[in-house]
Amino acid sequence: MDGAIRRADELRPAAATVAADELDAARLGFHRAHKHRSARRTFYATQLLSLACLGAAATWCFSTWPAATSAALYVAAMTLFASAVLLRFAAAAYVGRILTPLAAPARYPIYTILCPLYREANVVADLVGALERLAYPAHALDIKLLVEADDSDTVEAALAAASASHIDVVIVPASAPRTKPKALNVGLALARGDYVVVYDAEDRPHSLQLLAALGAFERGGDDLACVQAPLEIDNAGVSWIARQFAAEYAIQFREILPLLARLKLPLPLGGTSNHFRTDVLKAIGGWDPFNVCEDRSNFRRKLNYFRMDPFHIPFVSRSMLEGLRGLCRAREGSSFCGQSRSKLRPRQSAITVSCEHAAVRVTAA
């Protein structure tokens, strides 16, 4: 470990470092500003009391009426499952095919791209190559590769790949919590763009995605705070698990999100390819570093009087870890404390179809 830290220290002059006050704000700023929404405290006394009462009631019901209680739980579970199936059928019935208009601004606003990386030295060059193929002027791009200080291999790979002047390597000091949202907060504090988007190491965004997102913001007005690009799995043919995961992504991003938008219900964001207005994202406090599901981190309740909207193309092509363990990792959230992700087989998706949806107005709790 000491050797890895010394190697990172030697590389620091070539990269941007984070000051102590900036790191403190990224780690604890959200908790200080929004204690009741922060995941730093897992349970409250009232929640524990409610769980205890619920457990006691369930135990009493099973001991008093075992057959009736089992039947009631069976009916409740089947009702929930059937409702989920019916929701997907309803969503599939309203799939549309409308081309996504692309923006053509006279002056391109600066677009910040945040890429949190940990133990992913083998895919950094592929990621940077995909970002360099984006159809957006290089002078208007602000790309931040966010790497951990004790991950010297990824630091080296990022510095080797970040040859362009608009790509910065930001070294995040090793500190708790070791999560992706904390790294994103560090990047957000350094963001120069009017808009900001998050890409993971395995993402291969379509070259026109930024223009599609910018077009969505232009059409949506100033109260549109966030747009979600759809994701797809690019190695669905490798296994049965991969095919199930690919089908789930297709249903979620091509059917469920458009339906929720039409019904004006809150949108569950993906963990990547979220495009935000930077000023709005900073105003709501950014991400909760203690919530590893940063895609669901407070945006529903905190984007007060702003809207979130999905746009359906261009797709982000995303590969998946093979096998059951890969699926489990995808479910675990965004903690950096796990193992690194597999090397990708990037695939560019063709520009296909999009739907214009009524946006969702998100009100504060």
C-alpha positions as CSV (number, residue, x, y, z in Angstrom):
1,M,0.0,0.0,0.0
2,D,2.8,2.4,0.9
3,G,4.4,1.8,-2.5
4,A,1.1,2.5,-4.3
5,I,0.7,5.8,-2.3
6,R,4.3,6.9,-3.2
7,R,3.6,6.2,-6.9
8,A,0.4,8.3,-6.7
9,D,2.4,11.1,-5.0
10,E,4.9,11.1,-7.8
11,L,2.2,11.5,-10.3
12,R,0.3,14.3,-8.6
13,P,2.2,17.2,-10.3
14,A,0.7,16.1,-13.6
15,A,-2.9,16.0,-12.3
16,A,-5.3,18.2,-10.4
17,T,-5.4,17.6,-6.7
18,V,-8.2,18.3,-4.3
19,A,-7.8,20.7,-1.4
20,A,-8.7,19.6,2.2
21,D,-11.7,22.0,2.3
22,E,-13.0,20.8,-1.0
23,L,-12.7,17.2,0.0
24,D,-14.5,17.9,3.3
25,A,-17.4,19.6,1.4
26,A,-17.6,16.6,-1.0
27,R,-17.7,14.1,1.9
28,L,-19.9,15.9,4.5
29,G,-21.4,19.0,2.8
30,F,-24.6,17.2,1.8
31,H,-25.1,15.7,5.3
32,R,-24.6,19.1,7.0
33,A,-27.1,20.8,4.7
34,H,-29.7,18.0,4.5
35,K,-29.3,15.8,7.6
36,H,-32.8,14.2,7.3
37,R,-32.1,13.2,3.7
38,S,-28.6,12.0,4.1
39,A,-27.9,8.2,4.2
40,R,-25.1,8.7,6.7
41,R,-27.6,7.8,9.4
42,T,-29.1,4.5,8.3
43,F,-32.0,4.2,10.7
44,Y,-34.0,6.6,13.0
45,A,-35.5,5.5,16.3
46,T,-39.0,5.7,14.9
47,Q,-38.0,3.5,12.0
48,L,-36.6,0.9,14.3
49,L,-39.7,1.0,16.4
50,S,-41.9,0.6,13.4
51,L,-39.9,-2.4,12.2
52,A,-40.1,-4.0,15.6
53,C,-43.8,-3.5,15.8
54,L,-44.3,-4.9,12.3
55,G,-42.2,-7.9,13.2
56,A,-44.1,-8.5,16.4
57,A,-47.4,-8.2,14.5
58,A,-46.3,-10.7,11.9
59,T,-45.1,-13.1,14.5
60,W,-48.4,-12.9,16.3
61,C,-50.4,-13.3,13.2
62,F,-48.5,-16.4,12.1
63,S,-48.8,-18.0,15.6
64,T,-52.5,-17.2,15.8
65,W,-53.8,-17.7,12.2
66,P,-50.9,-19.4,10.4
67,A,-53.0,-20.5,7.4
68,A,-54.9,-17.3,6.9
69,T,-51.7,-15.2,7.3
70,S,-49.8,-17.3,4.8
71,A,-52.7,-17.0,2.3
72,A,-52.9,-13.2,2.8
73,L,-49.1,-12.8,2.2
74,Y,-49.4,-15.0,-0.9
75,V,-52.3,-12.9,-2.3
76,A,-50.4,-9.6,-1.5
77,A,-47.2,-10.9,-3.2
78,M,-49.1,-12.1,-6.3
79,T,-51.0,-8.8,-6.5
80,L,-47.7,-6.9,-6.4
81,F,-46.1,-9.1,-9.0
82,A,-49.2,-8.9,-11.3
83,S,-49.2,-5.1,-11.0
84,A,-45.6,-5.0,-12.1
85,V,-46.4,-7.2,-15.1
86,L,-49.4,-5.1,-16.0
87,L,-47.4,-1.9,-15.8
88,R,-44.9,-3.3,-18.3
89,F,-47.7,-4.4,-20.6
90,A,-49.2,-0.9,-20.4
91,A,-45.8,0.7,-21.1
92,A,-45.2,-1.5,-24.1
93,A,-48.6,-0.5,-25.6
94,Y,-47.5,3.1,-25.9
95,V,-44.0,2.8,-27.3
96,G,-43.6,5.5,-30.0
97,R,-41.0,6.1,-32.7
98,I,-40.2,9.8,-33.1
99,L,-36.7,11.1,-34.0
100,T,-34.9,13.1,-31.4
101,P,-34.1,16.7,-32.6
102,L,-30.5,17.6,-32.2
103,A,-29.3,21.0,-31.0
104,A,-27.5,23.3,-33.4
105,P,-26.5,26.3,-31.2
106,A,-24.7,29.4,-32.5
107,R,-22.5,29.2,-29.4
108,Y,-21.9,25.9,-27.8
109,P,-22.2,26.0,-24.0
110,I,-19.4,24.3,-22.0
111,Y,-20.4,20.7,-21.2
112,T,-18.7,19.0,-18.2
113,I,-18.3,15.2,-18.3
114,L,-17.6,13.5,-15.0
115,C,-16.1,10.0,-15.2
116,P,-15.5,8.4,-11.8
117,L,-12.9,5.6,-12.1
118,Y,-11.6,3.0,-9.6
119,R,-9.4,0.0,-10.5
120,E,-10.3,0.4,-14.1
121,A,-6.9,1.1,-15.7
122,N,-7.6,-1.4,-18.5
123,V,-10.5,0.5,-19.9
124,V,-9.5,4.1,-19.4
125,A,-8.1,4.4,-22.9
126,D,-11.3,3.0,-24.4
127,L,-13.4,5.4,-22.4
128,V,-11.3,8.5,-23.5
129,G,-11.4,7.3,-27.1
130,A,-15.2,7.2,-26.9
131,L,-15.4,10.6,-25.4
132,E,-13.1,12.0,-28.1
133,R,-15.6,10.8,-30.7
134,L,-18.4,12.9,-29.3
135,A,-19.8,15.3,-31.9
136,Y,-19.2,18.4,-29.7
137,P,-16.5,21.1,-30.1
138,A,-13.4,20.2,-28.0
139,H,-13.1,23.8,-26.8
140,A,-16.5,23.5,-25.2
141,L,-15.8,20.2,-23.4
142,D,-14.7,20.0,-19.8
143,I,-13.9,16.3,-19.1
144,K,-12.9,15.3,-15.6
145,L,-11.4,11.8,-15.0
146,L,-12.0,11.3,-11.2
147,V,-9.5,8.7,-9.8
148,E,-8.6,7.6,-6.3
149,A,-5.2,8.6,-4.9
150,D,-4.3,5.1,-3.8
151,D,-5.2,3.6,-7.3
152,S,-1.9,4.3,-8.9
153,D,-2.5,2.0,-11.9
154,T,-5.6,3.9,-12.9
155,V,-3.9,7.3,-12.2
156,E,-1.1,6.3,-14.6
157,A,-3.5,5.1,-17.3
158,A,-5.7,8.2,-17.0
159,L,-2.6,10.5,-17.3
160,A,-1.4,8.6,-20.3
161,A,-4.8,8.8,-22.0
162,A,-5.6,12.4,-21.1
163,S,-3.4,14.1,-23.7
164,A,-6.0,16.7,-24.8
165,S,-6.1,20.0,-23.0
166,H,-9.9,19.7,-22.3
167,I,-9.3,16.5,-20.3
168,D,-8.3,16.8,-16.6
169,V,-7.3,14.0,-14.3
170,V,-8.5,14.8,-10.8
171,I,-6.9,12.8,-8.0
172,V,-9.4,12.3,-5.1
173,P,-7.6,11.7,-1.8
174,A,-8.5,8.3,-0.2
175,S,-11.1,9.0,2.4
176,A,-14.4,7.6,3.7
177,P,-16.9,7.1,2.3
178,R,-15.3,5.3,-0.6
179,T,-18.2,5.9,-3.0
180,K,-18.9,7.1,-6.5
181,P,-21.2,9.9,-5.3
182,K,-18.3,11.4,-3.2
183,A,-16.1,11.4,-6.3
184,L,-18.9,13.0,-8.3
185,N,-19.2,15.8,-5.7
186,V,-15.5,16.5,-6.1
187,G,-15.9,16.8,-9.8
188,L,-19.0,18.9,-9.5
189,A,-17.2,21.5,-7.4
190,L,-14.6,21.8,-10.2
191,A,-17.1,21.7,-13.1
192,R,-16.9,24.7,-15.5
193,G,-19.8,23.7,-17.7
194,D,-23.3,25.0,-18.0
195,Y,-24.4,21.3,-18.2
196,V,-22.9,18.2,-16.6
197,V,-23.2,14.5,-17.5
198,V,-22.0,11.4,-15.7
199,Y,-20.4,8.5,-17.6
200,D,-19.1,5.3,-16.0
201,A,-15.9,3.6,-17.3
202,E,-17.8,1.0,-19.2
203,D,-20.1,3.5,-21.0
204,R,-19.7,4.2,-24.7
205,P,-22.0,7.2,-25.4
206,H,-23.2,7.7,-28.9
207,S,-21.3,10.5,-30.7
208,L,-24.5,12.7,-30.9
209,Q,-25.7,12.2,-27.4
210,L,-24.6,15.6,-26.0
211,L,-26.4,17.4,-28.9
212,A,-29.5,15.3,-28.3
213,A,-29.4,16.2,-24.6
214,L,-28.8,19.9,-25.3
215,G,-31.7,19.9,-27.7
216,A,-33.9,18.4,-25.0
217,F,-32.9,21.2,-22.6
218,E,-33.5,23.9,-25.2
219,R,-37.0,22.5,-26.0
220,G,-37.9,21.9,-22.3
221,G,-37.3,25.4,-21.0
222,D,-35.4,26.7,-18.0
223,D,-37.4,24.6,-15.5
224,L,-36.1,21.3,-17.1
225,A,-33.3,20.3,-14.8
226,C,-32.4,16.8,-15.8
227,V,-32.7,14.5,-18.8
228,Q,-31.9,10.8,-18.8
229,A,-30.4,9.0,-21.8
230,P,-31.3,5.4,-22.1
231,L,-28.8,2.6,-21.6
232,E,-28.5,-0.7,-23.4
233,I,-26.4,-3.8,-22.8
234,D,-23.9,-4.6,-25.6
235,N,-23.0,-8.2,-24.7
236,A,-26.4,-9.7,-24.2
237,G,-25.5,-12.8,-26.2
238,V,-22.8,-14.1,-23.8
239,S,-25.1,-15.7,-21.3
240,W,-28.7,-16.2,-20.1
241,I,-28.1,-13.7,-17.2
242,A,-26.8,-11.1,-19.6
243,R,-29.9,-11.5,-21.8
244,Q,-32.2,-11.0,-18.8
245,F,-30.3,-8.0,-17.8
246,A,-30.4,-6.6,-21.3
247,A,-34.2,-7.2,-21.5
248,E,-34.6,-5.4,-18.2
249,Y,-32.7,-2.4,-19.4
250,A,-34.7,-2.3,-22.6
251,I,-38.0,-2.4,-20.8
252,Q,-36.9,0.2,-18.2
253,F,-35.5,2.8,-20.7
254,R,-37.7,2.3,-23.7
255,E,-41.0,1.6,-22.0
256,I,-41.2,2.3,-18.3
257,L,-39.6,5.8,-18.2
258,P,-41.7,7.1,-21.1
259,L,-44.9,5.9,-19.4
260,L,-43.9,7.5,-16.1
261,A,-43.2,10.7,-17.9
262,R,-46.6,10.7,-19.6
263,L,-48.3,10.0,-16.2
264,K,-46.2,12.8,-14.6
265,L,-44.7,10.5,-12.0
266,P,-41.2,10.6,-10.5
267,L,-38.5,9.2,-12.8
268,P,-36.0,6.7,-11.4
269,L,-32.7,7.9,-12.9
270,G,-30.0,5.5,-14.1
271,G,-26.7,5.5,-12.4
272,T,-25.1,7.0,-15.5
273,S,-25.9,9.2,-18.6
274,N,-27.8,11.7,-16.4
275,H,-27.5,15.2,-17.9
276,F,-28.1,18.1,-15.5
277,R,-28.1,21.9,-15.5
278,T,-25.0,22.5,-13.4
279,D,-26.4,25.4,-11.4
280,V,-29.5,23.4,-10.4
281,L,-27.5,20.4,-9.4
282,K,-25.2,22.5,-7.2
283,A,-28.2,24.3,-5.7
284,I,-29.7,21.1,-4.5
285,G,-26.4,19.9,-2.9
286,G,-25.2,17.5,-5.5
287,W,-25.0,13.8,-4.6
288,D,-25.3,12.2,-1.1
289,P,-21.9,10.6,-0.7
290,F,-23.3,8.0,1.8
291,N,-25.9,6.8,-0.7
292,V,-24.3,4.4,-3.1
293,C,-27.5,4.4,-5.2
294,E,-26.6,7.9,-6.5
295,D,-29.2,7.5,-9.3
296,R,-32.0,7.7,-6.7
297,S,-30.2,10.1,-4.4
298,N,-32.7,12.8,-3.4
299,F,-33.4,14.1,-6.9
300,R,-37.1,13.2,-6.7
301,R,-37.6,15.3,-3.6
302,K,-35.1,18.0,-4.1
303,L,-35.6,19.2,-7.7
304,N,-38.3,21.5,-6.4
305,Y,-40.3,23.1,-9.2
306,F,-38.0,21.6,-11.8
307,R,-38.7,18.8,-14.3
308,M,-36.9,15.6,-15.3
309,D,-37.5,14.1,-18.7
310,P,-36.2,11.0,-20.6
311,F,-35.0,11.2,-24.1
312,H,-34.7,7.9,-26.0
313,I,-31.8,8.3,-28.3
314,P,-28.9,8.3,-29.0
315,F,-28.4,5.3,-26.8
316,V,-25.5,4.7,-24.5
317,S,-24.0,1.3,-25.2
318,R,-23.0,-0.4,-22.0
319,S,-21.5,-3.8,-21.4
320,M,-22.1,-6.1,-18.5
321,L,-20.1,-8.3,-16.3
322,E,-20.7,-11.9,-17.3
323,G,-22.5,-14.3,-15.0
324,L,-24.4,-14.1,-11.8
325,R,-21.7,-12.2,-9.9
326,G,-21.8,-9.5,-12.5
327,L,-25.5,-9.1,-12.1
328,C,-25.1,-8.9,-8.3
329,R,-22.4,-6.2,-8.6
330,A,-24.7,-4.2,-10.8
331,R,-27.3,-4.4,-8.1
332,E,-24.9,-3.4,-5.3
333,G,-24.9,0.3,-6.3
334,S,-21.9,2.6,-6.7
335,S,-19.5,1.8,-3.8
336,F,-15.9,1.9,-4.9
337,C,-15.0,-0.7,-2.3
338,G,-15.8,-3.6,-4.6
339,Q,-13.7,-5.2,-7.4
340,S,-13.1,-3.5,-10.7
341,R,-15.4,-4.0,-13.6
342,S,-14.6,-6.1,-16.6
343,K,-13.0,-4.8,-19.8
344,L,-15.6,-3.8,-22.3
345,R,-16.3,-4.7,-25.9
346,P,-17.5,-1.3,-27.0
347,R,-20.3,-1.1,-29.6
348,Q,-21.7,2.0,-31.2
349,S,-25.4,2.0,-31.4
350,A,-27.1,3.5,-34.4
351,I,-29.3,6.5,-33.9
352,T,-32.7,5.0,-33.8
353,V,-35.9,6.4,-32.4
354,S,-37.1,8.7,-29.7
355,C,-40.2,9.8,-28.0
356,E,-41.1,13.3,-26.9
357,H,-42.8,12.9,-23.5
358,A,-44.6,15.1,-21.1
359,A,-42.0,15.9,-18.5
360,V,-42.3,15.1,-14.8
361,R,-42.7,17.9,-12.3
362,V,-40.9,16.9,-9.2
363,T,-42.0,18.6,-6.0
364,A,-40.2,18.8,-2.7
365,A,-41.3,16.6,0.2
